[in-house]
Amino acid sequence: MTELSTASTPDLVRELLSRLGEDPSREGLLKTPERVAKSLEFLTNGYRADARTVINDALFDEDHHNMVIVKDIEMYSMCEHHMLPFFGKVHVAYIPNGKIVGLSKVPRVVDVFARRLQVQERLTTQIADALVSLLKPAGVGVVIEAEHLCMMMRGVEKQNSKTITSAMRGVFLDDLKTREEFLRLVAGHGR
């Protein structure tokens, strides 16, 4: 995807406002097209980011072979079907295989993929696959719990529904005890 053009995107937003029956020249909407263009540029900056670059040199040799969990990572994304937000928490675990990653890099990897037009299922898979590729761990587990405004504001209009997705790789997929430990810990029962 190419970078949003700040020259053409505001024009498109003005056109959209007109088609919706609004007057883009009224005082409250005068700067809206530019604001929307900047907002969309930020909300989709994951297209211009790369997980490998985000991790950079934050991989460290470490003889640690137990589960590392980064829990309750705030996530904001936009549904590719309606361009409405979905948001929630991401829980990521990995079992190192000679390398650990700086803890702040895990939420940054989440943002690389969340800041794109997405579906939650793909987002979950992309995070897991990127961490497997970059860390080469014994295993990775990712769980996302999210609320979707496309389900809350339109369509079925269900205010209290949550969608939970998971992606398991390596020992999290192959070893039932490891998977159960991860799921128990992210559910809050292993604090």
KEVOFI-393256 format. One record per residue: residue in three letters; x, z, y of N, C-alpha, C in turn. Coordinates in nm, 3 decimals, always signed. Example, Ala and Ser with C-alpha at 12.3 -4.5 7.8 and 13.67 -1.06 7.14 Angstrom:
% KEVOFI-393256
residu,neast,nup,nnorth,caeast,caup,canorth,ceast,cup,cnorth
ALA,+1.319,+0.780,-0.569,+1.230,+0.780,-0.450,+1.320,+0.780,-0.330
SER,+1.285,+0.708,-0.225,+1.367,+0.714,-0.106,+1.290,+0.787,+0.003
END
This chain:
% KEVOFI-393256
residu,neast,nup,nnorth,caeast,caup,canorth,ceast,cup,cnorth
MET,+0.085,+0.000,-0.118,+0.000,+0.000,+0.000,+0.089,+0.000,+0.123
THR,+0.054,-0.077,+0.221,+0.132,-0.081,+0.344,+0.085,+0.028,+0.438
GLU,+0.170,+0.062,+0.532,+0.137,+0.165,+0.630,+0.017,+0.120,+0.713
LEU,-0.071,+0.217,+0.743,-0.188,+0.185,+0.824,-0.146,+0.135,+0.961
SER,-0.205,+0.031,+1.006,-0.174,-0.023,+1.138,-0.253,+0.056,+1.242
THR,-0.183,+0.117,+1.335,-0.252,+0.194,+1.439,-0.324,+0.101,+1.536
ALA,-0.291,-0.028,+1.534,-0.359,-0.123,+1.622,-0.493,-0.166,+1.563
SER,-0.500,-0.190,+1.433,-0.622,-0.244,+1.375,-0.716,-0.137,+1.321
THR,-0.665,-0.025,+1.274,-0.752,+0.077,+1.217,-0.851,+0.132,+1.321
PRO,-0.809,+0.164,+1.442,-0.908,+0.209,+1.540,-1.017,+0.105,+1.567
ASP,-0.980,-0.022,+1.567,-1.081,-0.127,+1.585,-1.181,-0.127,+1.470
LEU,-1.132,-0.106,+1.350,-1.222,-0.099,+1.234,-1.316,+0.021,+1.244
VAL,-1.264,+0.133,+1.292,-1.347,+0.253,+1.308,-1.453,+0.230,+1.416
ARG,-1.415,+0.166,+1.526,-1.514,+0.134,+1.630,-1.624,+0.046,+1.572
GLU,-1.587,-0.053,+1.493,-1.684,-0.142,+1.429,-1.776,-0.062,+1.335
LEU,-1.718,+0.028,+1.259,-1.797,+0.111,+1.169,-1.895,+0.198,+1.246
LEU,-1.849,+0.260,+1.354,-1.938,+0.343,+1.436,-2.055,+0.259,+1.488
SER,-2.027,+0.140,+1.533,-2.133,+0.051,+1.582,-2.232,+0.018,+1.471
ARG,-2.181,-0.013,+1.353,-2.268,-0.048,+1.240,-2.354,+0.069,+1.195
LEU,-2.304,+0.191,+1.219,-2.383,+0.310,+1.184,-2.490,+0.340,+1.288
GLY,-2.490,+0.265,+1.398,-2.589,+0.286,+1.502,-2.540,+0.373,+1.617
GLU,-2.411,+0.401,+1.619,-2.353,+0.483,+1.725,-2.300,+0.395,+1.837
ASP,-2.275,+0.458,+1.949,-2.214,+0.390,+2.063,-2.071,+0.439,+2.076
PRO,-1.972,+0.360,+2.029,-1.833,+0.405,+2.032,-1.779,+0.426,+2.174
SER,-1.853,+0.381,+2.275,-1.805,+0.400,+2.412,-1.858,+0.529,+2.475
ARG,-1.942,+0.603,+2.402,-1.989,+0.729,+2.460,-1.878,+0.833,+2.459
GLU,-1.885,+0.927,+2.551,-1.776,+1.021,+2.577,-1.721,+1.090,+2.452
GLY,-1.808,+1.142,+2.368,-1.763,+1.217,+2.250,-1.692,+1.131,+2.146
LEU,-1.712,+1.000,+2.152,-1.652,+0.911,+2.052,-1.537,+0.826,+2.105
LEU,-1.505,+0.840,+2.231,-1.403,+0.754,+2.291,-1.269,+0.757,+2.215
LYS,-1.223,+0.875,+2.178,-1.093,+0.887,+2.111,-1.105,+0.899,+1.959
THR,-1.227,+0.896,+1.909,-1.250,+0.910,+1.765,-1.178,+0.803,+1.683
PRO,-1.181,+0.676,+1.720,-1.112,+0.576,+1.637,-0.962,+0.605,+1.619
GLU,-0.896,+0.649,+1.723,-0.753,+0.682,+1.712,-0.733,+0.807,+1.627
ARG,-0.822,+0.905,+1.644,-0.812,+1.027,+1.564,-0.832,+0.997,+1.416
VAL,-0.931,+0.913,+1.384,-0.957,+0.877,+1.245,-0.838,+0.803,+1.186
ALA,-0.778,+0.713,+1.263,-0.661,+0.639,+1.214,-0.546,+0.735,+1.181
LYS,-0.518,+0.831,+1.269,-0.412,+0.928,+1.245,-0.447,+1.018,+1.126
SER,-0.572,+1.057,+1.117,-0.617,+1.140,+1.006,-0.600,+1.068,+0.872
LEU,-0.642,+0.943,+0.866,-0.628,+0.866,+0.742,-0.481,+0.845,+0.705
GLU,-0.398,+0.824,+0.805,-0.255,+0.808,+0.779,-0.199,+0.934,+0.713
PHE,-0.238,+1.051,+0.763,-0.192,+1.177,+0.706,-0.251,+1.200,+0.567
LEU,-0.383,+1.179,+0.554,-0.452,+1.208,+0.428,-0.409,+1.116,+0.314
THR,-0.347,+1.004,+0.347,-0.302,+0.911,+0.243,-0.150,+0.895,+0.244
ASN,-0.078,+0.993,+0.298,+0.067,+0.978,+0.305,+0.135,+0.984,+0.168
GLY,+0.061,+1.015,+0.064,+0.116,+1.013,-0.070,+0.154,+0.873,-0.116
TYR,+0.091,+0.772,-0.058,+0.129,+0.634,-0.091,+0.270,+0.602,-0.043
ARG,+0.315,+0.675,+0.057,+0.447,+0.650,+0.115,+0.547,+0.757,+0.072
ALA,+0.511,+0.833,-0.032,+0.600,+0.938,-0.082,+0.632,+0.911,-0.229
ASP,+0.738,+0.972,-0.274,+0.784,+0.952,-0.411,+0.823,+1.088,-0.468
ALA,+0.775,+1.120,-0.588,+0.803,+1.250,-0.649,+0.953,+1.270,-0.670
ARG,+1.025,+1.166,-0.706,+1.170,+1.179,-0.728,+1.240,+1.219,-0.598
THR,+1.199,+1.159,-0.488,+1.257,+1.191,-0.358,+1.222,+1.333,-0.316
VAL,+1.100,+1.376,-0.346,+1.056,+1.512,-0.313,+1.139,+1.616,-0.388
ILE,+1.163,+1.590,-0.516,+1.245,+1.684,-0.596,+1.389,+1.683,-0.546
ASN,+1.440,+1.563,-0.512,+1.573,+1.543,-0.456,+1.679,+1.614,-0.540
ASP,+1.751,+1.705,-0.480,+1.859,+1.773,-0.553,+1.821,+1.916,-0.590
ALA,+1.694,+1.943,-0.601,+1.648,+2.079,-0.630,+1.632,+2.104,-0.780
LEU,+1.710,+2.035,-0.863,+1.716,+2.062,-1.007,+1.843,+2.141,-1.034
PHE,+1.828,+2.248,-1.111,+1.941,+2.338,-1.133,+1.959,+2.364,-1.281
ASP,+2.085,+2.365,-1.327,+2.115,+2.401,-1.465,+2.081,+2.548,-1.484
GLU,+2.002,+2.575,-1.586,+1.964,+2.714,-1.614,+1.924,+2.724,-1.760
ASP,+1.977,+2.824,-1.828,+1.945,+2.846,-1.969,+1.822,+2.936,-1.980
HIS,+1.711,+2.887,-1.932,+1.584,+2.961,-1.936,+1.488,+2.877,-2.019
HIS,+1.430,+2.937,-2.122,+1.345,+2.860,-2.213,+1.205,+2.918,-2.224
ASN,+1.164,+2.994,-2.125,+1.030,+3.052,-2.124,+0.947,+2.984,-2.016
MET,+0.817,+3.003,-2.027,+0.722,+2.936,-1.938,+0.741,+2.976,-1.792
VAL,+0.737,+2.877,-1.705,+0.738,+2.895,-1.559,+0.605,+2.842,-1.510
ILE,+0.531,+2.925,-1.436,+0.399,+2.884,-1.386,+0.396,+2.894,-1.235
VAL,+0.349,+2.790,-1.170,+0.315,+2.795,-1.028,+0.164,+2.780,-1.025
LYS,+0.099,+2.887,-0.984,-0.047,+2.898,-0.997,-0.114,+2.895,-0.860
ASP,-0.237,+2.848,-0.857,-0.320,+2.851,-0.736,-0.262,+2.769,-0.622
ILE,-0.208,+2.652,-0.653,-0.158,+2.561,-0.550,-0.279,+2.496,-0.484
GLU,-0.294,+2.514,-0.354,-0.405,+2.451,-0.282,-0.389,+2.300,-0.287
MET,-0.499,+2.231,-0.314,-0.496,+2.086,-0.324,-0.614,+2.028,-0.247
TYR,-0.585,+1.924,-0.169,-0.688,+1.851,-0.095,-0.665,+1.703,-0.123
SER,-0.769,+1.634,-0.162,-0.757,+1.492,-0.190,-0.886,+1.424,-0.145
MET,-0.891,+1.292,-0.164,-1.011,+1.216,-0.128,-1.054,+1.131,-0.246
CYS,-1.180,+1.142,-0.280,-1.239,+1.066,-0.388,-1.233,+0.917,-0.355
GLU,-1.182,+0.838,-0.447,-1.170,+0.694,-0.422,-1.304,+0.623,-0.428
HIS,-1.406,+0.686,-0.483,-1.536,+0.620,-0.493,-1.617,+0.629,-0.364
HIS,-1.604,+0.743,-0.292,-1.686,+0.763,-0.171,-1.603,+0.797,-0.048
MET,-1.471,+0.812,-0.067,-1.381,+0.854,+0.040,-1.427,+0.985,+0.104
LEU,-1.474,+1.075,+0.019,-1.508,+1.210,+0.062,-1.406,+1.305,-0.003
PRO,-1.381,+1.418,+0.061,-1.280,+1.511,+0.008,-1.322,+1.577,-0.122
PHE,-1.222,+1.607,-0.203,-1.235,+1.707,-0.308,-1.115,+1.799,-0.295
PHE,-1.136,+1.925,-0.333,-1.034,+2.026,-0.305,-1.044,+2.137,-0.408
GLY,-0.935,+2.207,-0.425,-0.935,+2.317,-0.520,-0.796,+2.371,-0.544
LYS,-0.775,+2.415,-0.668,-0.649,+2.477,-0.707,-0.587,+2.399,-0.823
VAL,-0.455,+2.389,-0.817,-0.378,+2.328,-0.924,-0.289,+2.437,-0.983
HIS,-0.286,+2.442,-1.115,-0.199,+2.535,-1.187,-0.102,+2.451,-1.270
VAL,+0.026,+2.474,-1.251,+0.128,+2.394,-1.320,+0.221,+2.488,-1.395
ALA,+0.249,+2.453,-1.520,+0.346,+2.527,-1.599,+0.443,+2.429,-1.663
TYR,+0.565,+2.476,-1.683,+0.659,+2.397,-1.761,+0.752,+2.491,-1.835
ILE,+0.808,+2.443,-1.943,+0.907,+2.517,-2.019,+1.038,+2.440,-2.004
PRO,+1.135,+2.501,-1.932,+1.260,+2.432,-1.905,+1.335,+2.395,-2.033
ASN,+1.413,+2.290,-2.020,+1.498,+2.244,-2.129,+1.639,+2.222,-2.072
GLY,+1.693,+2.331,-2.013,+1.826,+2.323,-1.954,+1.826,+2.306,-1.803
LYS,+1.710,+2.272,-1.745,+1.700,+2.252,-1.599,+1.574,+2.323,-1.547
ILE,+1.589,+2.384,-1.431,+1.473,+2.437,-1.359,+1.465,+2.364,-1.224
VAL,+1.348,+2.371,-1.162,+1.328,+2.305,-1.033,+1.297,+2.411,-0.929
GLY,+1.339,+2.389,-0.806,+1.302,+2.479,-0.697,+1.150,+2.493,-0.692
LEU,+1.102,+2.615,-0.687,+0.957,+2.640,-0.699,+0.874,+2.568,-0.593
SER,+0.926,+2.553,-0.472,+0.849,+2.487,-0.366,+0.830,+2.339,-0.394
LYS,+0.909,+2.284,-0.485,+0.898,+2.140,-0.514,+0.774,+2.108,-0.595
VAL,+0.725,+2.204,-0.672,+0.606,+2.179,-0.755,+0.484,+2.149,-0.666
PRO,+0.453,+2.231,-0.565,+0.341,+2.195,-0.476,+0.365,+2.063,-0.401
ARG,+0.490,+2.032,-0.371,+0.520,+1.906,-0.303,+0.490,+1.787,-0.394
VAL,+0.519,+1.800,-0.523,+0.484,+1.694,-0.618,+0.332,+1.679,-0.626
VAL,+0.260,+1.791,-0.626,+0.113,+1.786,-0.625,+0.065,+1.705,-0.504
ASP,+0.121,+1.732,-0.387,+0.079,+1.661,-0.266,+0.109,+1.512,-0.270
VAL,+0.220,+1.474,-0.333,+0.253,+1.331,-0.343,+0.135,+1.254,-0.402
PHE,+0.072,+1.311,-0.505,-0.037,+1.241,-0.573,-0.174,+1.274,-0.517
ALA,-0.190,+1.395,-0.461,-0.320,+1.434,-0.404,-0.348,+1.358,-0.274
ARG,-0.245,+1.323,-0.201,-0.265,+1.256,-0.072,-0.273,+1.105,-0.091
ARG,-0.364,+1.067,-0.178,-0.398,+0.927,-0.205,-0.546,+0.924,-0.236
LEU,-0.608,+0.809,-0.233,-0.744,+0.799,-0.284,-0.734,+0.823,-0.434
GLN,-0.814,+0.914,-0.486,-0.793,+0.961,-0.622,-0.923,+0.984,-0.697
VAL,-0.907,+1.000,-0.828,-1.003,+1.067,-0.914,-0.927,+1.185,-0.973
GLN,-0.995,+1.293,-0.998,-0.929,+1.415,-1.042,-0.858,+1.395,-1.176
GLU,-0.918,+1.317,-1.264,-0.858,+1.295,-1.395,-0.720,+1.229,-1.383
ARG,-0.709,+1.126,-1.299,-0.582,+1.058,-1.280,-0.482,+1.149,-1.210
LEU,-0.527,+1.223,-1.111,-0.439,+1.314,-1.038,-0.373,+1.412,-1.134
THR,-0.450,+1.470,-1.225,-0.398,+1.565,-1.323,-0.289,+1.501,-1.408
THR,-0.317,+1.382,-1.456,-0.222,+1.309,-1.541,-0.096,+1.271,-1.464
GLN,-0.111,+1.224,-1.340,+0.006,+1.183,-1.262,+0.101,+1.300,-1.236
ILE,+0.046,+1.417,-1.206,+0.130,+1.535,-1.182,+0.208,+1.569,-1.310
ALA,+0.137,+1.574,-1.423,+0.203,+1.608,-1.550,+0.310,+1.506,-1.585
ASP,+0.278,+1.378,-1.575,+0.374,+1.275,-1.612,+0.496,+1.273,-1.521
ALA,+0.476,+1.297,-1.393,+0.590,+1.300,-1.300,+0.684,+1.416,-1.334
LEU,+0.628,+1.532,-1.364,+0.713,+1.647,-1.397,+0.786,+1.626,-1.529
VAL,+0.721,+1.564,-1.626,+0.789,+1.532,-1.752,+0.906,+1.438,-1.725
SER,+0.881,+1.335,-1.647,+0.984,+1.235,-1.618,+1.102,+1.294,-1.541
LEU,+1.073,+1.380,-1.445,+1.178,+1.431,-1.357,+1.254,+1.551,-1.414
LEU,+1.181,+1.639,-1.484,+1.243,+1.763,-1.532,+1.292,+1.753,-1.677
LYS,+1.234,+1.661,-1.752,+1.264,+1.649,-1.896,+1.250,+1.786,-1.965
PRO,+1.138,+1.854,-1.943,+1.119,+1.988,-1.999,+1.074,+1.981,-2.146
ALA,+1.066,+2.098,-2.207,+1.010,+2.106,-2.342,+0.860,+2.082,-2.339
GLY,+0.798,+2.107,-2.225,+0.655,+2.082,-2.212,+0.607,+2.108,-2.070
VAL,+0.490,+2.050,-2.040,+0.425,+2.066,-1.910,+0.275,+2.084,-1.934
GLY,+0.216,+2.175,-1.856,+0.071,+2.192,-1.855,+0.022,+2.189,-1.712
VAL,-0.087,+2.116,-1.688,-0.146,+2.109,-1.555,-0.297,+2.129,-1.570
VAL,-0.354,+2.219,-1.491,-0.498,+2.239,-1.486,-0.539,+2.230,-1.340
ILE,-0.644,+2.153,-1.313,-0.699,+2.144,-1.178,-0.845,+2.187,-1.182
GLU,-0.881,+2.277,-1.090,-1.019,+2.319,-1.068,-1.057,+2.273,-0.928
ALA,-1.158,+2.187,-0.917,-1.189,+2.132,-0.784,-1.339,+2.120,-0.761
GLU,-1.373,+2.122,-0.633,-1.509,+2.096,-0.587,-1.507,+1.961,-0.515
HIS,-1.609,+1.882,-0.539,-1.614,+1.745,-0.487,-1.730,+1.732,-0.388
LEU,-1.698,+1.699,-0.263,-1.803,+1.683,-0.163,-1.896,+1.567,-0.196
CYS,-1.848,+1.469,-0.274,-1.936,+1.359,-0.313,-2.047,+1.408,-0.406
MET,-2.027,+1.522,-0.473,-2.132,+1.581,-0.555,-2.213,+1.684,-0.476
MET,-2.155,+1.737,-0.370,-2.221,+1.843,-0.295,-2.304,+1.791,-0.179
MET,-2.257,+1.687,-0.110,-2.321,+1.637,+0.012,-2.417,+1.522,-0.013
ARG,-2.400,+1.451,-0.125,-2.479,+1.333,-0.153,-2.508,+1.331,-0.303
GLY,-2.572,+1.229,-0.350,-2.595,+1.217,-0.494,-2.673,+1.335,-0.549
VAL,-2.613,+1.406,-0.644,-2.685,+1.516,-0.711,-2.697,+1.641,-0.625
GLU,-2.617,+1.653,-0.520,-2.621,+1.766,-0.427,-2.617,+1.902,-0.498
LYS,-2.519,+1.921,-0.582,-2.500,+2.047,-0.655,-2.386,+2.124,-0.588
GLN,-2.423,+2.233,-0.521,-2.330,+2.306,-0.436,-2.228,+2.391,-0.510
ASN,-2.260,+2.435,-0.629,-2.172,+2.531,-0.697,-2.101,+2.473,-0.819
SER,-2.099,+2.343,-0.830,-2.034,+2.283,-0.946,-1.884,+2.269,-0.922
LYS,-1.808,+2.288,-1.027,-1.663,+2.268,-1.024,-1.627,+2.175,-1.138
THR,-1.524,+2.097,-1.115,-1.472,+2.010,-1.220,-1.335,+2.063,-1.259
ILE,-1.313,+2.078,-1.389,-1.185,+2.127,-1.439,-1.125,+2.018,-1.529
THR,-1.001,+1.982,-1.500,-0.929,+1.884,-1.582,-0.796,+1.944,-1.624
SER,-0.745,+1.894,-1.734,-0.615,+1.942,-1.781,-0.534,+1.827,-1.837
ALA,-0.403,+1.844,-1.833,-0.311,+1.750,-1.896,-0.201,+1.834,-1.960
MET,-0.181,+1.815,-2.087,-0.079,+1.890,-2.161,+0.022,+1.791,-2.218
ARG,+0.148,+1.827,-2.210,+0.256,+1.744,-2.261,+0.353,+1.832,-2.340
GLY,+0.419,+1.773,-2.439,+0.521,+1.844,-2.516,+0.463,+1.963,-2.589
VAL,+0.532,+2.080,-2.578,+0.489,+2.198,-2.653,+0.351,+2.247,-2.612
PHE,+0.308,+2.216,-2.490,+0.173,+2.257,-2.448,+0.067,+2.180,-2.525
LEU,+0.102,+2.063,-2.570,+0.010,+1.981,-2.650,+0.024,+2.014,-2.798
ASP,+0.146,+2.037,-2.843,+0.174,+2.052,-2.986,+0.161,+2.195,-3.038
ASP,+0.179,+2.294,-2.952,+0.181,+2.433,-2.996,+0.061,+2.507,-2.937
LEU,-0.035,+2.539,-3.024,-0.160,+2.602,-2.981,-0.135,+2.735,-2.909
LYS,-0.039,+2.815,-2.957,-0.011,+2.946,-2.893,+0.040,+2.928,-2.751
THR,+0.127,+2.830,-2.730,+0.180,+2.804,-2.595,+0.068,+2.761,-2.502
ARG,-0.015,+2.671,-2.548,-0.128,+2.623,-2.467,-0.222,+2.738,-2.434
GLU,-0.255,+2.820,-2.534,-0.347,+2.933,-2.511,-0.288,+3.034,-2.413
GLU,-0.156,+3.059,-2.421,-0.092,+3.152,-2.327,-0.105,+3.098,-2.184
PHE,-0.076,+2.971,-2.165,-0.087,+2.908,-2.033,-0.230,+2.919,-1.981
LEU,-0.326,+2.881,-2.061,-0.466,+2.883,-2.016,-0.512,+3.026,-1.987
ARG,-0.468,+3.123,-2.065,-0.503,+3.263,-2.040,-0.442,+3.311,-1.908
LEU,-0.316,+3.275,-1.883,-0.248,+3.317,-1.761,-0.310,+3.253,-1.636
VAL,-0.349,+3.127,-1.643,-0.407,+3.066,-1.523,-0.551,+3.111,-1.503
ALA,-0.616,+3.157,-1.608,-0.752,+3.210,-1.593,-0.750,+3.349,-1.530
GLY,-0.631,+3.410,-1.519,-0.619,+3.539,-1.452,-0.618,+3.658,-1.546
HIS,-0.621,+3.632,-1.677,-0.627,+3.745,-1.771,-0.490,+3.795,-1.812
GLY,-0.385,+3.730,-1.767,-0.251,+3.770,-1.809,-0.167,+3.823,-1.694
ARG,-0.231,+3.872,-1.589,-0.156,+3.917,-1.471,-0.077,+4.043,-1.500
END
